Amino acid sequence: MINIAVLGYGTVGSGVVEVVETNKKQLNKKTQQELNVKYILDLREFPGDPYEDKIVHDVDIIMNDPDVQIVCETMGGTGAAYKFTRAALEAGKSVCTSNKAMVAAHGTEMLEIAKKNNCNYMFEASVGGGIPIIRPLMSSLCHEYIEEIAGIINGTTNFMLTKMEREGADYAEVLKEAQALGYAEQDPSADVEGYDTCRKISILASLMLGKTVNFEQVYTEGITKVTADDFAYASAAGYTIKLLGTAKALDGAYEGEAGKPEVSVKVSSYLVPVNHPIALVNDVMNGVFVTGNMVGETMYYGSGAGKLPTASAVVADIAECAKHVGENIKVFWDAEEAKIADYLETETAFYVRTTADAADAVFEQYPDAMNIIVDGRNDAAFVLPVMKEKDFVAFAEKLGDKLLGRLRIYA
């Protein structure tokens, strides 16, 4: 028998217990082991809960029990979760987590501790909820040179942008609805400012390169400046708007050329062509687009959040750990930091919305700019050619308060 302890009995933790118990027959069959949830750690009491007898309040009960071989950390944050994860791994217990903050900040440290203690640190659920994306990067695509990853990996912002597009609603309106439905927190900054997406794309980029992409160095902006006006112009030009985390390998990325940037990583709202597969990812769904040098384009789509989809990904890691008790599964992600390109030196195309009297200034600077026409408007919008970010910044400063909005274009 393999005993499991779940740290945190909130949304994901309770989902893990539910998935294990509901699918126990299938889980035991596929792992050739008998799996059992022995403990659930939480500070609260749960009177009447079907698993009330498994609740404990002292983490040492779990850490000191040699029969517990797998620990599921679903607490979130990097405080107690860090302390408990480290203690479990040092005790030789494998840890499965949905905690992207922990993985982004301390992933390589935990992987190294797991390696030294012949156990595993697994984090499929940290990106994309129920979508299998971590394991494909580590196994199915391990032979590929990954050229680019682009992902819609935050369900809250995708829900909000979908509502804005379909209903012509403004940001503040859809934020209130997202909060009322429980998709957005009362303080929604982690989602709407792009911080959640930043941590997730940093994890994917790290696995892509096998080096650490420091999320604190990733250029990040969210959806707070996207308006219904932008959607009107985007639609007229054949685009939709999505919040993407993108990671693009640069020339020489896999050769480790000294001093050269290896990867461009950004989080931003983008205009995405409506015929691109990622443009079809709507509502709270997530989608990750991965391009390999041999396989070409692949896409991973599914529920990016929610109790059972996220818990299902955690349980997939439980199954993997159960099949490799006492054996460390190599993860190619080293502590060495990747060289992230200065975003101002990277190139992209831009959409701009300006006052009507700024049109001459736009065409003077960019004669090939595409003017987007929407009848009845008293402003103007353009698709600008590919340029360095620093050149666009200089142009934006030149426009001053005549620049009403701007977004990058994904192609």
Steps between C-alpha positions, in 0.01 A plus 500: 500500500613852421372763741435858397477817708323810370618837632211746483134402474381789288371490145787305344584289806144379541494435126810280526331286766185478287689395187704237687192352668273515196754354258679273746434182303648650182787661689597178675477304176724738304760537775490136612489639854231550763477874569351640817448854629617465860516863618353837410676796661298813572461745787122478475253239616264338249208355700289268290754477218530141366875514565481673837690214666806570282535866607811587702627839616865418568725462195753300705254210512543475123872568485579246770286222352724274287192345338417829321684489171324773302403851614269729302566868567188700410542780752629771268752775570864467591488516881389185678481325162875548454581373849275195473605411147866512590444289813306237306765468229780481755309216664493316168132566431407599144307826469234580241385863481268742325687798648641705210644763734712234672608337175594831336696623803651177638454230236866424437576491873224246562603291201855482634381395848276235344794367297721471810228308686388266219150642483320739267369855480220516243296799390278418201212694657702821540435605138180457303291327767386171351691540173794259467778739402787453747543130429491537119782756523700264721433179309307502170687806373828448687688435175379820337657841495199701609490817295204671663229464762196725503225443752168622629568376851271710718131413488380814680642744247394281208144500634509878532640560151246259349214691668639832378517371144157337491306768684689818424542548874777697665768373733348624827165341418636154424732511801199543729329203334815285529520584870131423552546159335807422710743503207679813624608581854399822674859604437528381138850633435670159476276417204427831328851643532647182349699378803338155502570456129857620556576225750347236276680599180824519700452137605433391141794701367727343763403151389536605137864606550598280794613812686327729746299785352471746787139622506611825662687588178206437267332804346140483618185698435138395528160585358405810700548736205304294247173669403185424304631747240807281449280197442297689238810586302657156551188332363494727196859402422447126547641463851390417851680601821659249739731520800799284404812383670761453229847348502708503183841337467751736341786418264758289679268429794583131508871544428555709814694771321672708766338832579218470246132520600343156473130568528245777464225468760203735529152520647273737313161549339532418130292533188478141373378415146152348524610199291780410741410197719575689820241763406233232543582450869218681677332547839693340789677250278878495454711417198874460451657512154843334475724506194781246470773503238399156365140435604390851409190644667316318778223623726373403845149607598272451797376624835767726642360523849226366723482245775493172311709584189785630717463214746508254209842633400625462859376140506677431170821594682402277794470210258842575353657515846327174599660329201846630595523457876864534608600617153565857390361596160748733330361845420721707270471834675823633649555784744714690248305806390414543133596828335173683437502755221435863587144540375585842357741330260245244378278551197125492457220664302264738675138611486439860606185700560541877474305820479380569145740790453801274563456307173746716309766447767449123481532486120795737503689264731365175349383546138405129480274510808159342446212730588213305663166648399193477725206719397378765740819530701661827608837342569737299279686169513795350315704183465867597501785294350741287700749712692714495809310567820730792581413665168131472577556650844665801335209535256245472782675778688484712184123447475451589865134526607388438142580132556179350645601135508753249375533123486754259359413274207564127514598335174 
